[in-house]
C-alpha cells in the first residue's frame, strides 16, 4: 500500500510545487515523504519518477550533482495570465463565474505561479467590439 501512495504523493508534490523555474530534488522529495511517514530511498523515488514518465507525465530532469525535477506545463505563465485577465474583464460572465474560472486556471500551474493569476482586474464601462476591449 505504501508504494502506491508514495508514487501518488510524488506526483502531487511535483504537480503543486514545480514548474520551469521551481524544481525538486530527490532529497527534497524524500524529506517531504518522511514528513508524511512514507519511507523512500533515492532508488525508489527515481523508479517512481520513471514510472510517472512512462505513464505519460512530462516530468523533466535537469542533470547535475543533485538532479532537479519539474513538470513541464501545457500553458506558460504569460498564457495563463492572459486567460485570467480575459476572464476577469469579460462582460459575459458574472464576477463569481470569473473567479471560479480563474481558480480553475490556477490548477494548471504550480503554487508559485498560481498567486500571480489571482490579481484583481478592474475595468469600468467595458464594451466588446470587434474582438477588442474599449475602456
Secondary structure as GFF3:
##gff-version 3
##sequence-region A 1 135
A	DSSP	alpha_helix	2	17	.	.	.	ID=ss1
A	DSSP	beta_strand	24	25	.	.	.	ID=ss2
A	DSSP	alpha_helix	26	35	.	.	.	ID=ss3
A	DSSP	alpha_helix	42	55	.	.	.	ID=ss4
A	DSSP	beta_strand	59	62	.	.	.	ID=ss5
A	DSSP	beta_strand	68	71	.	.	.	ID=ss6
A	DSSP	alpha_helix	77	89	.	.	.	ID=ss7
A	DSSP	alpha_helix	95	106	.	.	.	ID=ss8
A	DSSP	alpha_helix	111	117	.	.	.	ID=ss9
A	DSSP	beta_strand	127	129	.	.	.	ID=ss10
A	DSSP	beta_strand	132	134	.	.	.	ID=ss11
###
